[in-house]
Structure formats: C-alpha cells, structure tokens
Amino acid sequence: MHLSLEYLNLYQDKTQKKTMALVSGIYEKKASADSALAVLKQAAAKAFVVKTEMYIGCIH
C-alpha cells in the first residue's frame, strides 16, 4: 500500500481548501476500496472512502 498526503478538496468539493488527507490508494472497483478500508480501519477508526471522478493519463 502506498500513502500520499494530499489536499482533500481535490477529491471532495465540499471540504475547506487547506484540509489535508492521507490517501492510501485509488481504486477502480468499490470492492477493492472497501477491502483496503477494512484493513485501514484497524489502525485508523475514522478512515473513509471518497468516491470521485478522476482523469488518469496525459494532459498534453
């Protein structure tokens, strides 16, 4: 599992501009995200999944 510290408003519009989030993964399938969440909740009870739309690819 890889971790990345990012601004939460990149993924969730209703958050304040400088709210930070520890992102543990980007998953295409809900089942994969839920599986990772179950593992994370053992260490961080407040962990949650954010569903978002994201472009992955070249922006040239």
GIDA-V40939 format. One record per backbone hydrogen bond with DSSP energy under -0.5 kcal/mol. CO is the residue of the C=O (numbers start at 1). NH is the residue of the N-H. E is the energy in kcal/mol with one decimal. If there is no record, write none. Layout:
BEGIN
((CO NH E) (CO NH E))
END
This chain:
BEGIN
((4 6 -0.6) (4 23 -3.3) (6 21 -3.0) (7 10 -1.4) (8 11 -2.1) (8 12 -2.2) (12 15 -1.2) (16 19 -1.6) (19 8 -2.7) (21 6 -2.7) (21 23 -0.9) (23 4 -2.2) (24 2 -0.5) (29 32 -0.5) (29 33 -1.8) (30 34 -2.9) (31 35 -1.9) (32 36 -2.1) (33 37 -2.4) (34 38 -2.0) (35 39 -1.4) (36 40 -2.4) (37 41 -2.7) (38 42 -0.5) (39 42 -1.0) (40 43 -1.6) (40 44 -2.8) (44 47 -2.1) (54 56 -0.5) (55 57 -0.5))
END
